[in-house]
């Protein structure tokens, strides 16, 4: 009798939870029938489970496009397993959330097609189990899990931090052993033998702003096994980098359609963007703008004039760098003057300043003169 009663209570509880989930998303996801769209706006003060949302989308009577905007309070937790697939979901924006369960379905196929076109994770904390993360790196993955959704047009990962889930002492000991035995070289070797590449054929906008925990292998992992043929905007400010990664020096090879590369607010001291040529012949009148504002650049490349004479003009913005008033700066000035003759919309470059140790003041680029320099421009 007790067992039968427990079974009935359990069934009723499950049905109640399902009905509550349905009514919650029905209420927060009004339908625009004319646009065949459901727009969900959800504020999370306690918890939200993406699994419930995915179940709700699977039970909709007709296929519709769905956008999901989730904003969390300071204590809001969003259970969001990668690769974040749900039927009809084309847009996902998440702001200010603690993201739980991020790796929980990494070994489970979703049997759902890629549909997501716009992803934005902004100011979020991803909690992860280190033991699970090491296992993930040490195990062959499916293309679905490895690449994520290759239908993306815009991808934003802004101000993302990571924290390890609390574990018991036994798990801590096992995790420590896994970390010590983990070989990054073995990971790269294994990745080199996969039978596929991640092809982001529609991705035009990528934002990876604000992070102090980027691996030195970040760009190698990003480009060695993935293609970005249409990426034109790449934002990478405030990531603590002191050098320009080789993959960005060789941008023609990895990001051939790039128009804006934002490396502002890092600690870069010198730069080179005249690296390896593209695998395809590319010539366009529209320039690549490289924003190096508020870095630590003191050196101007001797081949600065070549930045404007190649198949793709390169405009380098050095606003807010500790530039000295010397022949190096004069070389940069002559380069800027050529830029402004062709692209007047970048007039702000003429306001860049250098510091004169003799005059103990800053001098604006447009006003700088130096008759003691050999003509190297």
N, C-alpha and C positions, 0 to 999 in steps of 0.2 A: 504493500500500500504506500509506504513512505517513498519507495523508489519510483512508483508510478506518479506520485504527487510531485516529486522532484523533477521528473521529466516534463510534466505539464508546466510547472513554474519556469523551467529553463526555456521551453518553447515560447511561452508567453513573453518572457524577458527578451528573447532574441527578436521576436516580432515587434515588440515595443520599440527596441533600439532601431530596427530597420525603418519603422514608420516615422520615428522621430527624425532620423537622418533624411528621409525623403521629404518630410514637411519642411525641415530646415533649409534644404537646398531649393525646394520649390519656392519658398518664401524669399530667399536671398538671390535667386537667379531668375528674375523676370524674363519673359520671352518677348522678343521682337519678331513677330511672325513675318513681317514684310522683309526683314533682313535675314531671316532664318538664323537668328542669333539669340543666345542666352548670355546675359552679362551678369556675372556673379560678383558681388561686393560683400566681403566678409570681414568683420572685425573680431579678432580673437583675444579674449581676455584670459582664457584658461587653456583650452586645448581644441585642436581641430585635426581630424584624421583624413589624409588624402585618400585612404582606402575607402572610406565612406563616400567621398565625392566620386571616386572612380566607379563604385557600385551604382550610385545614383545615375551617372551618365550611361551606364550599360543598360539601364532599365527604361530609359526614355523611349517613348513610342516611336518617335521619328528622329532621324539623324539631323542634328543641328550643329552649327559652330558654337563653341563655348569659350568665353574668356573668364578667367578667375583672378580676381584681385584680392589678396589677403594682406591685411595690416594687423600687426600684433601690438598689444600692450607690452610693457617691460617684462611681464611674466608669461606672455603668450607663447605657447608651444604648438608648432605645426609639424605633425608627423608626415614627412614628405620623402618617400623612397625614390631614389634614382631608378630609371630614367624619366620619372614624372609623366607617365603616359596615362591618358584617359580618353575614352571615345569622344571624338569631336573637339577636344581641347586644342585650341590653336594659339591661345595667349595665356601666359601665366606670369603674374606680377606678385612678388612677395616682399614685404617690407617690415623690418624691425622684429623679425621672428627668431625664436630658437628653433632650429630645424632638427628634429629627432628622426631616428630610423633611416638616415640617409643611405646607408649601405645595406639595409635589411633585406632587400630583394635583389641583390646583385648576382645571385646564382639562380634566380627564378625567371624564366621567360614570361613575357607579358602576353604574347600572342596578339598584340595590338600593333597597328601600323603607325609609323611616324606621322604626326600631324602638326606638332607644335611649331609655330612660326616665330613667336616672340616670347623670350624668357627673360625675366628680370628678377634677380635676387639682390636686394639692396639692404645693407646694414643688418646682416643676419649672422647668427652664430650656429655653425654646424657641429653637432655633437656626434662623435664617432667612437666606436670601440676599437682601440689600437690593435688588438688581436685580430679582429675582423678585417681591419684595413690591411694588415700585413698578409693575411690569407688572400685577400683580394689581389694584392700585388704579386703574389706567388702562384696564382692559379690561372690557367688559360680561361679567358672570358669569351662570351659570344660577342659578335659585332654589335648587337643591339645594346648591350651593357657597356662595352668598351667605348663606342662612339657617341652614345646618347642619340638624340634625335637629329638626324642629318637634314631635316626640313627647315631648320632655323634660318630666319632672315636677320634677326637681331638677338644678340646674347649679351646680357649684362650680369656681371658678378662684381658688384661694387661693395667695398668695405666688408668683405667676408672674413670672419675669423673662425678658428677651429678649436674645439676643446674636447678633451678625452673624457669619456663617460667614467664615472666612478666604478671601481671594480673591487673584488676582494683580494686578499694577499696572494692567494694561489694563482689567480688570473694575472696579477701584477708580475709574479715570478715567471709565468709562462710567456707573458708578453715581452718581458725583458730578454728572455732567451731568443724569441723570434726576431727581435730587433737586432741583437748582436749577430745572428746568423743570416740576416737579410743581406743580399748582395745586389747592389744597384746595377753592376755590370751584367749579372745574370739576367736581370729584368730587361735590360736593353737588348741583350742577345736573344731572349725569348720573343720580345716584341718584333725583332727583325725577321722572325720566321713565321709571322702570322700571314695568313693567306688573303688578306684584304687591307685596304686603306680606308680611313674615314674621310669621306668626301663631302665637304660642306659647300655644295654647289650654289646655294642660295644666300649664304651668309654674307652680308654687306657691312654689318656694324657689330663691333666687338668691344666691350668695355670691361676691363679688368683693373679698375681703379682701386687704390688704397689697400695695400696689404704689406705687412712687414715680415711675412713668413713664406715668401716665394722661394722655392728650391732653385739652386743654381742650374739645375737641369730642366727648368720649366720650359724654356723655349725649344730645347732639343726634343723633349717629349711632345711638345705641341706640334712641331713641324716635321719631324722625321717620318711619321706614319699617317699624316693628315694633309689634306689639300684645301686651300682657301682661294680658289681662283677668282672670286668676285669681291673679296673683302676690300672696302675702300676707306673705312674709318676704324682705327685701332687706338683705343684709349688705354694708356698704361701709366698714368701719373701716380706719384706718391707710393712707390713700391720699394723704396730703399735701395735702388740699384746705383752702383758707383761707376759702372761701365756699360757701354752699349752692347747687348748680346750679339754674338756673331750672326745669328739668324735675322736680326734687324739691320745689321750692316749689309747683309745679303738679301735685303727685302725684295729685290727684283725676282729672285729665285723662288721665294716662299709666298710673297704677297704681291703679285705682279700688278694688281689694279689699285694699289694703295694710293689714297689721296690725302689722308690726314693721319699722322702718327704723333700721338701726344705722349711725350715722355717728361712732362713738366713735373716739378716738385720732387725730383730725385736728387742724387748726389754725383751725377756724372761730371767728370772733369775734362774729358776730351771725347771726340766723336769722329766717326767715319761712316758715311752712307753711300760710298762708291764701291761697294763690294762686288760679289759675283754677279755676272749678267743674268738676265732672265733666260729660261729655257726656251721661251718664245720671243720672237722679235716684237718689241713693244716700243711704239713711238706715239707720244700724245702731247698736245700743247698744254693741257691742264697739268699744273705742277703737283708734286708731292710736297705738302707742308709738314715740316718736322718741328714740333713745339718742344723746345728745350728750355722753356722759361723756368727761372728759379732753380737752376741746378748749380754746379760748382765749376763751370767751364772757365778756364783761363787761357787755353790754347786754341788758336785758329789754324785749321789745316793749311799747309802750303798750297794745296791744290783746290783751294776754296772756289776759284773761278770755274773749275770743272763742274761744280754743282749746278751751274746754270747753263752749261753748253752741251750737256748730254741729251740723249733721246727723250728723257723726262726731266724737266727742270725741277730742281730741289730747292725749296725755300726753307732756310733754317732760322728759327726765331730764338734769339739768345737774350730776350728780355730778362732783367733781374739776375744776371750772372756777374761774378766778380771780375769783369774784364778790365785789364790795365790799358791805359792810354799809351800805346807803343805801335811799332810797325805791324804787329799782328792785328791790332784793332783797325789800323788803316786798311789792311788787306780785306778785312770783313766789311769795312765801309764801302770800298769800291765794288765789292760783290753786291751789297745791298742797293747801291745806286743803280746797278744794272737791273736788278730785280724790279725796282720801282718804275723804271722806264717802260717795262712790259706789263707789270701787274700793279697798277696804281692803288688797288684796294688794300695793299699791305703797307700803307703809309706809316703804320705804327712802328715799323722796323726802324724808321729814321729817328725815333725817340729813344732808342736804346742808348745807354750811357756807358762810358768807361771812367775809371778813376785815375786822376792825374796825381802822382806822388809829388810832383813839383808844385802844382797849384793847390794841392790838398782839397780838391773838389771834383765832382763828377762833371763830365763834358758830354753833351748830347752828340750822337753820331753825326748828325747833319752838320754840326759846327766844328767837328774835329779836323785839325790840320797838323801835318808833321812833315817838315822839309828835310828831315835827316834820314829818311828811309830810301833804300834802293827800290826801284820800280820792279816789283815782283808780282804784279797783278795784270 
